[in-house]
């Protein structure tokens, strides 16, 4: 029995409709790394007051993939669990649990001494954080794995005694390190649903029969630029291929590795290579750079093991062999196009599309070699990204500011905006004819060009920039009121007038896009499935892999036809509605249904509410009419909703959101207070382009006032559409504790491995700051179902953690209490407690959907987070071991599925996409592991992206049909709309919760707009230079998020 004792946060839960509070925590961030910028080879003007030896004015001088693992014979199919021994030391009981002691924080996961690199997980090649075993001790093999980030060799590993003991009981032991992990094997292929045939953008790649050799490359002096490294090796091959390389055409990764199809005629050899700078048209002698290159034999790449893996006779993918093939196929595109990650872009691959504010989109393609059930395949997809337009700098600045600056000086705010946008951008000078020297911008001067001077000798003689350009180049600077660009390093910056600089072509824009730019980019990339399939096929033919000299050298052959794949269409689940409605249940059609003749299965109560109108173009009468019709819709849909507000709708200025909300709230409470009533809901009417208003309103309501809110944008108010009212009512209902619908199979206990025993379903996600925000924390969110067997209501907890940390550090933790000593806490623990309070049952199964994890992070995330789940359970009750299934949800992949026949209307939805419920677990999936692609939603615009689910741990022994059907059915229970959604709702809710928490940290958003539904749509992009004290410069600890009010954190406020 879980006896009620003193437990953190549990006192906030009063009845089964109330949810646990939002959990905030403080996690130290990673140390930020200094970024070096390129120093110009030319010499622009130096700052006034510097020594005359400083440079003078310009122009005077000359991967993916997982680490290898060892085989680990699993006692139960795939991953499993082991016994959690009773821990030592005293402890307190908690809500409904028998007392179990907390683990010492010194041994807690991710609490490594000094929070070193292993604990933080810096970089993709970092070892996993310390994931302590059940007894809280760090196993030697894990310590070794943390100290050595290199993949372990593939060798059999002895099975520990506890694993053998667990095997005897049908359980599996928790892994101690990545060396002991083997992900669950596929439990057969699914058979449920209607069989069909689809096409996938995977192209079969035939394995070469070449003898691949790996050589280590050392280039001296060492350079960090892959472009320079490639140029050096390219020159070496051109000069010495026939004489010294045996005629081989090597593939080079741009760093330290070179691969050949067969051995070179030497084991080690040194070369001297000279590179010449590009001819700048000045007639001057081109600068030479000399390099020493040493090529030394390293190893042979084993393609036999790759063949064994693809045939299912080897447990691990030989990463080096896959890497070689990937490098070979990247060689030619890297020389032709602009490579970024696994994608390649060029203005020649499609039309340039302006995005606004000095940006344009370039088309391109993505390619990646992947091991699949049909052998190796090349995954190819269309892609697009933002580039900076190659404009004169003054024209770019005018576009950025949306104002003509050719005849006026800049304000301080404008100068800062231009400085942020141009920092790190390469420009070329235009005032010297054909001599186009290039520089990288490091900043912008605070003074106008006409005010800038520089010393010309040690005697202190100075010359103005205007005078220098006139005397040296005969160039009269026209825009002397504008600032100069600073190039070079910050310690000794040099000046270039803006009007003599043009942005160099081909620079990808890596900073945050505003909403208008995102919309323009999406419009450019949005394609009907038929058109996308055609473009992919044409791109494969354009790339002409059969003529690629590197592919021919290595014997790689790529098919030019999309793969035909067997698929199945899972049936939609029947949904339950309230018995008082005309329709008591419904069966969705093509992933959609509506609320006509239906009432919410559990309507919430809103007895007192008010409206504040921040849209100046919405008159008071229209706001009143809108609110009345919305209240009527909520009532008609099954809610206990008062038709009249406490106070009439009030108009307020958008720049006074906090003052207006608090003043109106206090007016309402003056009426409600004497009646001992609370304000249940605030309705906010916002402008369509509301900037930071949405985030400010949510922050004030949820942190300061303690009320849930529903925002509506102006265009929704003017439409007065019943469907809009119905959708808003769905969101309001779950925010005030109601439920919209549940699965009929859940109520009748017909969901295998869910409704037979108390089961809790988790969703987890981590959202990271936008590019350029180098000190903002990441936000982790975990949600968990609070009703069983319905699994519809989800409580959510969030925490701030180290910048760009993907592992969720607050799943389980131990804090030191001055009176009580070590006290266990963490998000998993609190959600388990609240589940017990809500349902009266202890969860006997845990299903954990984890979003946002790339393949290269699978081992780290599983080790750390599964161990945290184990500790959280053990801290509640000795020997409490619910069976865990851990599933990664991936949406950021490039697999697309197309109807086999685009003329067959029965095989597509109205958008031309495959039907919702289409599942694939053959051919394009992993050769041996338990994964599948599921398109659970109907397409609206563009090509649907199926979600990829990969099971990393499975103690519940799901069948393929069982997990696929459960996941598909859950996608019909998303609370915010009457459509099935593209990813399983727990993962979706976790994303919403994490997104919402960023508003508390960054109240002042960017100049982008938001939808009325907030982040679901995907809402506003938030960002601010003043971040409410949660940024962590240097090594300072991340400060906790502001606390939510009790009556907000207990409901699904984030919907």
Secondary structure, DSSP 8 states (H G I E B T S, - for coil): -------TTGGG--STT----------B------------SS--EE-TTS-TTS--STTS----S---------SSSSS--------SS----BTTB-------GGGSTT--GGG-HHHHT-STT--------TTS---HHHHHHHH--S----------HHHHHHHHTT-----SSGGG----B-------SEEEEEEESEEEEE---S-EEEEEEEEES--S-HHHHHHHHHHHHHHHHHHHSTT---EE-SSSEEEEES--S-SEEEEEEEEE----SS-S---EEEEEEEEEEEEE--HHHHHHHHTTSSSS--HHHHHHHHHHHHHHHHHHSEEETTEEE-GGGS--EEEETTEEEEEEEEEEEEEETTEEEEEEEEEEEEEE---BHHHHHHHHHTS--TTS---HHHHHHHHHHHTT-EEEE-TTTT---EEEEEEEEEEEGGG-EEE-STT--EEEHHHHHHHHH----S-TTSEEEEES-STT-EEEEGGGEEE-S--B--S---HHHHHHHHHHH---HHHHHHHHHHHHHHHTGGG-HHHHHHT-EE-SS-EEEEEEE----EEE--TTSS-SEEE-BTTB---TT---SB--EE-SEEEEE--TTS-HHHHHHHHHHHHHHHHHTT-EE-SS-SS--EE--GGGHHHHHHHHHHHHHHHHGGGT----EEEEEE-SS-TTHHHHHHHIIIIII--EEEEEEHHHHHH--HHHHHHHHHHHHHHTT-B--EEHHHHTT-STTTSSS-EEEEEEEEE---TT--S--EEEEEEEE-STTT---EEEEEEEESTT--S-TTSSEEEEETTTEEEEE-HHHHHHHHHHHHHSS--SEEEEEEES--GGGHHHHHHHHHHHHHHHHHHHSTT---EEEEEEEE-S----EEES-TT-GGGB-TTS-B-TTEEE-STTS-SSB-EEEEE-S--SSS----EEEEEEEESS---HHHHHHHHHHHTT--TT-SB--SS-HHHHHHHHHHHHHHHHH--S--S----TTGGGG-------SS-TT----TT-B--------HHHHTS-TT-
